[in-house]
Amino acid sequence: MHTLHLKKPLAFFDLETTGVNIVRDRIVEISVVKALVNGETEIRTRRINPEMPIPLESSLIHGIYDEDIKDAPTFKSIAKNLATFLEGCDLAGFNSNRFDIPMLVEEFLRVGVDFDVKNRRMVDVQRIYHMMEPRNLGAAYKFYCGKTLDNAHSAEADTIATFEVLQGQIEKYQGVTLTDSHGKVTEPVKNDVTALHELTASKIVDFAGRMVFNDKGEEVFNFGKHNGKRVTDILKNEPSFFDWMMKGEFPLDTKRKLTEIKLRGLTQR
């Protein structure tokens, strides 16, 4: 039984992949720990054939080799069942906003399965941890749970550890206040998924981080020559930049969000 206050299921998940490039790399293993509203949990773990060779440097990290997944199902073959299992769930993980969620969204987009994250809360346990205790998952597990993380880089072990760490963070930091550089006092960590989403994911526009929300809630670019500039201004004043991004090696999710912003601007004229 878990101690999280939930209004709908919270799915913790971790991916092992062929690499860290969201556009080119693929998932080789996924594990999901679904924390249910009634306090119970469901765990599902599956190996996936990425339909490409796993680089040796990646195999040495997670211990999954080409021979291990040659008979495993492809992501396309499990995508609909996985989307159904995650239906109605908020999402959580360790570094999930920067890697696991964008990678998962990209895989769903590639196989044409609808996986909408607009109405989901996203809780990145690493963001909370780095804010309060900057280290890694193994250290977080030792610090918050008093346990040693065995089988690190096993998707299931990492996912279960992440699930337990969030509960430990809430227990440790609930009621603890922080004062920012402007003198504003906040209580950042609460046993509430909406509050944790605002803490760890409120500035996300696209999962690759090419665009973020500024302090005024406006989408701005987060890279290159237009870093910090409003996306709507650049699309209006430099339309060729949109074409460059759409033709470039950017994730499908980034291109989709950029297109949504452009279409929104056209309808507001």
N, C-alpha and C positions, 0 to 999 in steps of 0.2 A: 504494500500500500504506500502511495506517495502522499506528500503534504502540500502540494501545490493547489492554490485556489483557482479553479478553472471554470469557465463558462462554456467552453467547448474543448475537444481533445487538443493536446499539444504534442506534436510529433517531433521527437528528437531524431535526427538522422546524421549519418556520416558516410562519406563516399571514399572508396579507394579507386584510383584512376590510373590511366596510362601516363599522365603528366599533369601539368598545371595550366596548360593553355586551354581556355574555355572553348575556343573555336575549333582547335584541332584534336584535342584529346577526348577520351571516352571513359565511361565508368566501367570498372571491372568488379566492383562489389558495392552493395548498398545494405546498410542495416538501419532499421527504424525501430525506435522505442516509442510507442504511442501511449502517452499518459492520458487516461480517461477521466471524465468528470467525476466518476464514482470512486476514484482513488486507485483503481486497478490499472495494470499496464499490459500491453501486448508487444511482443518482440518479433520482428521478421528480419531475416538476413538472407541475402541471395547473391551468388556469384553471377557475373554477366559476361558474355562473350563480346568484347569491344569491336570485333571484326577488323582488328589491326594488331600488329605485334606490340607486346608490352616491352618498352625499353628496359634493359637490364638494370639501369639505375633506379627505376621505379619499382621493379620487382624486389630489389634488395631492401627497399624501404618497407613495403607492405607484405612481402613474402608470397605474392601471387605471380605465377609464371604462366607462359602461354599454354603449357601442358595442363595446367590446373583448370583452365576455362574453355578448352577446345570443344567440350560437349555441353557447355552452359548455354542457356537461352540468350538471345540478343535482347538489347533494350527494347527494340520495337515489339518483340513478342510479349514482353511483360508490361509494357507502358500503360495499357488501359487498366489492368488489374492494380498496378501500383497507384495510378491516379485515383482509382476508386477507394483504395485503402487510405489514401491521404485526403479524401474528400471531406470537407468540413473541419479540417484540422488547421490550427495555427502551426507554425514551423519553428524549430529551435535546433541549434547545433553549436559547434565550437569553430569559430571563424566562418560560420555558415553564410553570413551576408556577403562576404567577399569571395567565397569559393563554392561551397557546397550547393547553396540555393541557385546561384547563376549557372553552375554546371548542370544541375538537374533541370532547370527551366530550358536550357539550351538543348538538352537531350530530348525533352518532350517536344520542343518546337521542330526539331529535325525529323521526328517521326509523325508529326501532324496530330498529336494528341493535345487537346485543350487542357492546360493546367494553369488556371488563373490564380495569381497571388495577390490581386488588388485588395481583396477583402480578408486577407489573412494577416494576423499579427506575426511578426518575426522577431525572435529573441536570440541574439548572438551572445552566448555565454562568455565567449572570449572577450568581447567588448567590456562586459562588466568586470571580468577578471583583470584585464589590463588596466582598467581605470582604478581598481582598488588594490590589486596585487600583481604587478606586471611580471608574468612568467609564462609557462606553457601548461599543457593539459596534465602532464605527469605531476608537475609541482602543484597545480591547482587541486588535483585529486588528493595528494598528500596533505596539503594545507587545510582544505575544507572538510575532507572525509576521513583523514587520518589513516589512509590506506595507500599501499604501493600499487601503481598501475602496471599489472602484468599484461603481456601480449599487446603492448602499445603498437599502434598502426594496424591492429586488427579492428575492422569496422565495428564489430559488435562490442568489443571491449571498450573502444573509444566512445561509442555512443552511450553505453550504460554509465561510463564514468562521467560523461558530460551531463547526463540526466541527474546523477547524484550530486555533481558539483553545483548545479543551479539551486537545488534544494539547500545545500550548505551555504551558498552565497546569501540566499534570502534569510536564512536563520541568523547568519552573522551580521548582515548589514541592514536589516530592517530596523528603521528608527535612527540609523546613523546619518548625520548631516554632513554636507560638504560646502565649503565656501569658495566660489570661483574668483577669478581675478578682478571682477567688478564688485565684489562684496556680496553677491547674491547667495543666500543660503538655501540649499535644496536637500531633499531626502531622496536620492536617486533610486535606491533599490527597494522595491515594494513587492509583496506577494500578489501581484496583479499583472496579467500578461499584457494588457494595454499599456501600463506604465513601463514595463520592461521593453516593449516594442518601441515606445517613444525614446527610451534611453539608448537603445542599441541600433535602431533601424530608421529613425524618423527623417534622416537626411537623404535616404536612398531614392534616386530617380531610376537609374538602371543598375543592374547588379554588378556590372564590370566597373562601376564607379567613374565612368567617363562624364557623367552629369550628376550633380548633387543639388539639394535645396540650400539656398543661402539663409541668412537669419531672417529675411523677409518672406521666406517660403517660396521664393522664385527659383526656377531651374536655371543653373549656371553650369558652364563647362568646367571640367575638373582636370583638364590636361591641355598641353600645347600652347599655341600662341593666343588662344582665346580663354585661357584659364581664368576663372572668376567672372567672366562676362555672361550676361543673360543669354540663354539659348534663343529666345524669341528675337532679340536684337540682332544676333548673328544671322539667323535664318532670313530675317528681313533685309539686312544690309549686305549680306554676302551669301546669296543663294547657292553659289558654287560649292560652298563648304558642306552643305547638305548632300550634294551629289558625290563629293569626295568621300564622305563618311559612308554613304550607302554602297559605294563601290569598293571600299576598303575592307581590310580584315578586322572588322569589328563584330562582336557577337550579335546574333539575330535579335536578342532581347534589346540591345542598345539601339539597333536600327529601328526596331518596332516602337520604342519609346520616343525616339527622335521624330519618327513619322507622326506619332500621335500629337506631339507638341506642334509640329508644322500644320497638321490638319485643324487643330484647335484654333491656331492663329488665323487660318483662312476663314473659319466659320464665324469668328468674332469681328471680321471686317464689315 
